């Protein structure tokens, strides 16, 4: 993380801090604390954590100081971080609603190309974030990164690509609202995987918040049943629901593992790798499954506009997602997206001729209350304090939205660290 001669007063990671290490006889440090040497053809050896230039005792003192600011059980709700997380969550919900809407419009036009339409998103991510990563790391360090950590990013990209593919594919066989219902399963996957693999222990308020949000979702479904505005029951709905279930499973897994990645590595590195390997995996998926659909699809200016809109909405979604995963959690990320069903109906009123029932505003308010409840019993750092990063977050990256960066800023106020800052 930091160079060998760095003092303990260096505040934020430099280029070497970011886990990119060295080449030509020096070392590359992987995201899990493993270090590969340039001389030993990719050999790996264990390296102690906490060498990012900030002493563990300084981090501990700063985190305790931040936690001590909590004077009431609702204190976190009064912080800027909470409202920022809440707003970002709703922007993400609008983004995912936009992608769902564009997917439905494409299917209605006779253009169902679930893998191909998502390919452009990965191209955009690669063009922006891979280019920037190479600029920051240098070409040699970047290839060393591929050698040591590439396989992990391949797994993340595979889960993400297949989550996108099966979710979009579901719209070919089922209706819009039925596909959105499967967000429930994604939440269950996130909670279970986070609990088992990342050692996340949910507080009573978090569990209550998740249940309240799900209750709001239940009201939405009841409203759709009462009004019959669920988009109809196509004969292939079962197949579509199964595809949606597979997609939600991959989504849940990818969200948890992306939270793990962005807590340890710079966001631009993660997004760049996601885009790079996403192009390869998504391209293979499109070549295998979308060939016949591609040939029979309708191609005109309107379809092109829908694909552009889909790509822009999805690229914005990918850019903002790491921030909420750092500041909150994969679970909060998923329950934030439940309001997408409300926004979907609002958009559907104009686009698909939906009608809004009085239960919809009630459901929306209930979901928002659930999001607020989620943080009632939390600390002043919210969910940005990740249990897998160590007690003092010493194994994490000091980047935008992380508890480690907040601790370093607090320590800087006390004069315990220097003023060099490089947020990732």
SVG drawing of the C-alpha trace seen along z (x, -y; Angstrom):
<svg xmlns="http://www.w3.org/2000/svg" viewBox="-59 -20 73 41">
<polyline fill="none" stroke="black" stroke-width="0.4" points="0.0,0.0 2.5,-2.7 6.1,-2.7 8.7,-1.3 10.1,-4.6 6.8,-6.4 6.3,-7.8 3.3,-7.0 2.0,-10.5 1.1,-10.0 -2.7,-10.5 -4.2,-9.0 -2.9,-6.4 -0.7,-7.4 -0.5,-5.4 1.6,-2.8 -0.9,-2.9 -3.7,-1.8 -2.5,1.8 -0.9,1.6 2.6,2.2 5.7,2.3 7.2,4.1 10.7,4.8 12.0,6.6 9.5,4.9 6.1,6.1 2.4,6.0 0.1,6.1 -3.3,7.8 -6.6,6.8 -6.7,9.4 -3.3,8.6 -1.4,11.0 1.7,9.7 3.2,10.9 6.8,10.2 8.0,9.1 11.1,11.3 9.3,14.5 7.0,14.7 3.8,14.0 4.7,15.8 2.5,14.8 3.5,14.2 1.6,12.9 2.1,9.4 1.0,7.6 -1.9,5.1 -2.0,1.6 1.1,0.4 -0.9,-2.4 1.0,-5.1 -1.5,-5.6 -0.8,-3.9 -3.5,-1.5 -3.7,-3.3 -4.3,-6.6 -7.2,-5.0 -8.6,-3.5 -8.5,-6.9 -10.2,-8.6 -13.0,-6.0 -13.7,-6.2 -13.8,-10.0 -16.4,-9.7 -18.5,-7.2 -18.5,-9.4 -20.3,-12.1 -23.5,-10.0 -25.6,-11.8 -29.0,-10.2 -30.3,-7.0 -31.4,-9.0 -28.1,-10.9 -27.0,-9.3 -30.3,-10.4 -29.2,-14.1 -25.9,-13.6 -25.1,-14.6 -24.0,-11.1 -27.4,-9.6 -29.3,-12.0 -26.7,-11.6 -27.1,-7.8 -30.9,-8.1 -30.7,-10.4 -28.2,-8.3 -30.4,-5.2 -33.4,-6.9 -31.3,-8.1 -30.2,-4.5 -33.8,-3.3 -34.7,-5.8 -31.8,-4.5 -32.8,-0.9 -36.4,-1.9 -35.2,-3.7 -33.3,-0.5 -36.4,1.6 -38.6,-0.8 -36.2,-0.9 -36.0,2.9 -39.8,3.2 -39.9,0.6 -37.4,2.6 -39.4,5.8 -42.5,4.0 -40.7,3.0 -39.7,6.6 -36.1,6.2 -35.2,8.5 -31.4,8.7 -30.7,8.8 -26.9,9.5 -26.2,7.2 -28.0,4.2 -25.9,4.4 -22.6,4.7 -22.5,0.9 -22.6,0.3 -19.4,2.3 -17.8,0.5 -18.5,-2.9 -17.2,-1.7 -14.0,-0.5 -13.5,-3.6 -13.8,-5.8 -12.5,-3.8 -10.0,-1.4 -8.4,-4.3 -8.1,-6.2 -6.8,-3.2 -4.0,-2.7 -3.2,-6.5 -3.0,-6.3 -1.1,-2.9 1.0,-2.9 0.9,-0.1 3.3,2.3 1.6,2.0 -1.8,2.4 -0.7,5.7 0.6,6.9 -2.8,6.1 -4.3,8.3 -1.9,11.1 -2.5,11.2 -6.1,10.1 -7.6,10.6 -9.3,13.9 -11.3,12.3 -12.6,9.6 -13.5,12.3 -15.8,13.9 -17.3,10.5 -17.9,9.7 -19.4,13.1 -22.0,12.6 -22.7,9.1 -23.1,9.9 -25.3,12.9 -27.4,10.9 -28.0,8.3 -28.6,10.9 -31.2,13.0 -33.0,10.0 -33.3,8.4 -34.2,11.7 -37.1,12.0 -38.8,9.1 -39.2,11.1 -41.4,13.6 -43.0,11.9 -44.5,8.4 -42.7,5.4 -44.1,5.5 -43.6,9.3 -40.0,8.9 -39.5,6.1 -41.1,8.3 -38.0,10.5 -36.0,7.8 -37.2,9.7 -35.0,12.7 -32.0,10.5 -32.4,9.0 -32.6,12.5 -29.4,13.5 -27.6,10.4 -28.5,10.9 -27.5,14.6 -24.2,14.2 -23.2,11.1 -23.9,12.9 -22.1,16.1 -19.1,14.8 -18.5,11.3 -19.4,11.8 -22.0,9.0 -24.3,9.1 -27.5,7.2 -29.0,5.1 -32.6,5.2 -33.3,1.8 -31.7,3.1 -33.9,6.2 -36.9,4.1 -36.1,1.7 -35.7,4.5 -39.1,6.0 -40.8,2.7 -39.5,2.1 -40.7,5.5 -44.1,4.7 -44.2,1.6 -43.4,3.8 -46.2,6.1 -48.7,3.2 -47.5,2.4 -48.2,6.0 -51.6,6.0 -52.4,2.8 -51.4,4.4 -53.6,7.4 -56.6,5.3 -56.4,3.0 -55.2,5.7 -52.4,3.4 -49.6,6.0 -49.1,6.0 -51.2,9.0 -50.4,12.7 -48.5,13.8 -48.5,17.6 -44.7,17.6 -44.8,15.8 -43.4,18.8 -40.4,19.0 -39.9,15.3 -40.2,15.4 -37.5,18.2 -35.2,16.2 -35.8,13.2 -35.1,15.4 -31.7,16.5 -30.9,12.8 -31.8,11.7 -29.6,14.4 -26.6,13.2 -27.4,9.6 -27.5,10.3 -24.1,12.2 -22.5,9.5 -23.7,6.7 -22.1,8.4 -18.8,9.1 -18.7,5.6 -19.1,4.2 -16.1,6.3 -14.1,5.1 -14.8,1.3 -14.1,1.4 -10.6,2.7 -9.7,1.1 -10.2,-2.2 -13.6,-2.6 -12.1,-3.3 -10.1,-0.1 -13.1,2.0 -15.4,0.3 -12.6,0.5 -12.1,4.2 -15.8,4.8 -16.1,3.1 -13.1,4.8 -14.0,8.4 -17.7,7.5 -17.1,6.8 -15.5,10.2 -18.0,12.3 -21.0,10.3 -19.7,10.5 -19.5,14.3 -23.0,14.5 -24.4,12.3 -22.7,14.4 -24.2,17.6 -27.7,16.6 -28.6,13.4 -27.6,14.4 -31.1,15.4 -32.8,12.6 -30.3,10.1 -31.2,11.1 -35.0,11.0 -34.9,7.7 -36.3,4.4 -33.7,1.8 -34.6,-1.8 -33.9,-5.2 -36.3,-4.6 -34.6,-1.4 -31.3,-3.1 -32.6,-5.8 -33.8,-3.2 -30.4,-1.5 -28.7,-4.8 -31.1,-5.7 -30.6,-2.2 -26.8,-2.6 -26.7,-6.0 -29.0,-5.1 -27.0,-1.9 -23.6,-3.6 -24.8,-6.2 -26.1,-3.4 -22.7,-1.6 -20.9,-4.8 -22.9,-5.7 -23.4,-2.1 -19.9,-1.8 -20.5,-5.0 -23.6,-3.6 -21.9,-0.2 -19.1,-2.0 -21.2,-4.4 -24.0,-1.9 -24.2,1.8 -25.4,4.2 -28.5,4.8 -29.4,1.1 -28.5,0.8 -31.1,3.5 -33.9,2.2 -33.3,-1.3 -34.1,0.2 -37.6,1.3 -38.9,-2.2 -38.1,-1.5 -41.5,0.2 -43.2,-3.1 -41.1,-5.1 -41.9,-2.4 -45.6,-3.0 -45.1,-6.8 -43.2,-6.5 -45.7,-3.8 -48.6,-6.2 -47.1,-8.2 -45.3,-5.5 -47.5,-2.4 -50.8,-3.9 -50.8,-2.6 -53.1,-4.0 -52.0,-4.8 -53.9,-3.4 -54.2,-5.1 -52.1,-2.3 -49.0,-3.3 -48.1,-6.5 -48.7,-4.6 -46.3,-1.9 -43.7,-4.4 -43.8,-6.2 -43.6,-2.8 -40.5,-1.9 -38.8,-5.2 -39.7,-4.7 -38.1,-1.3 -34.9,-2.9 -34.9,-5.4 -35.5,-2.6 -32.6,-0.7 -30.2,-3.2 -31.9,-3.9 -29.7,-1.8 -26.5,-2.3 -23.4,-4.2 -22.3,-7.6 -20.4,-5.8 -23.4,-3.9 -22.7,-0.8 -19.4,-2.3 -17.7,-0.4 -17.1,3.0 -16.4,6.0 -14.1,7.7 -11.7,4.8 -10.5,5.2 -11.5,3.4 -9.8,0.1 -10.6,0.6 -6.8,1.1 -7.4,3.5 -9.6,1.1 -8.9,-1.6 -9.1,-5.2 -11.5,-6.4 -14.7,-8.3 -17.4,-7.2 -15.2,-4.8 -15.0,-4.9 -11.2,-4.8 -11.2,-8.1 -13.5,-9.7 -11.2,-8.5 -8.2,-9.9 -9.9,-13.3 -10.9,-13.2 -7.2,-12.4 -6.1,-15.2 -8.2,-17.6 -6.4,-16.5 -3.0,-16.9 -2.2,-13.2 -1.7,-12.8 -0.4,-14.9 -2.4,-16.8 -1.7,-14.8 -5.0,-13.6 -5.7,-11.3 -9.3,-10.0 -10.1,-6.8"/>
</svg>
